[in-house]
Amino acid sequence: MPSDDRQASTQAARIQAARGTYSGQGLTENQFREAWAITGIIHNEILKSGSFREKLTDYSHAFARAEKFDALRGESILRDLYQGRYSQSMNQTREGLLEVEQALPEDSETRALQKADTVGERIKDGPTQPFYKAYDTTSLELAKDLGVTQSYAKSIMKDAFQTKHGKSLYEEGKAFEEAYHRPVKEAEIASRKAEKLQERNQSYSRN
């Protein structure tokens, strides 16, 4: 089965599982779509930071307020749909990531360093980008590779880079940003300003 078909099949199965939960069965189509979207946001937050409580509280209140039921019910619905969608609770997702972080393979530091060393290359080569974007993309790749949170991936990247090179990854990345990204960005800004000025002058001349 092609990759796109497999993904569509998996998505359909997850929707069906979430719809089949006690909470899912009682939701209207619009309520389900909104709750489904929120469970995805919460899942991404767990993968990013290893935490879900703040996001769950905020979105439970917002979801409940829009649908005119209390926040506790909103939270219960979100937890129920999350369980159906991901076949585990929010806390189980969090604990699973922690377990992986506590038992990383021996080459994890080497892999973290290899990723950290590519941050500057991302800023320099191809479509240029600021440090924060290159750092985010690289740490996300490492997090998926090791099965850890993105926050933890960033931490071990920083530590590995500091140990190997004796300087911070942030300082190195910002130096690349100043050398390669800023000139390109400033040129783009100048070009846009020139275009707007030309358009304004043409508008004035027509009037």
Helices and strands as residue ranges (DSSP letters): H 3-19, H 22-25, H 29-49, H 53-67, H 71-86, H 90-101, H 108-116, H 119-124, H 131-146, H 150-165, H 169-176, I 177-181, H 182-206
